[in-house]
């Protein structure tokens, strides 16, 4: 998503060369380059302690299972966001958080940071954001996750070691 207007004054931006950076949106009114602004979120492949089951969720009335995810708050690091989201959405405490990969997701202008996490217990206490959750075997999770989704790409990439954007 390309920025078209200055976030400070609203003037239409135009590309201008910045040494070492290339063409960057520039505001003539402010006399400043405007670098891209986007959201940052975490998504998690939640595994049990034995690492033979994966938790998937359905939420917001949308059909199909996806990974647990949420936005990173200002001043928060991604690992802390993963722990907070697991606790807030599912009442789960994580014993490990391991970064996998990242991918920009244009529909929501979000940089998604994917982790594999281990939950201390399998009994979840979902909040109102979660319509349903289930623990699946690894193979069942591959079948149940929403097809052609970023969640599926992250799960398959983690399991196979090959991401579709490599």
C-alpha angles and dihedrals in degrees: 000000000000120000110240102175134041111260090214104048107005096241115149109260125226130195115263129177115252114190111251092009107061123219111355127177108264133197114214092193095054094030089227141121114239114213120202119283120206143154123263122213140168128227123192138208095210112206132183121242092265088051091224097108134056126204116224128181141207116209147169092025093291118137120238134049122272138172122277107265143165144162124276111242122230109276093015125115119228096250091053089049090054091052092045094048092049090051096043099043100035109011089241127147114214123221095188138020119191123179116231114172143319132231134180111237109204100193091068098023088240135146102217117207112199125208138177108225134183120223119217091219137016097221106097129194102205121203125220093280090069118074094182141345134193138181112231134185111254092260093046090050090054089054097042101046115102106273120239091014130129086243090059092047091052093047094047091044091052093047097044101029090234122103120199092235095054 
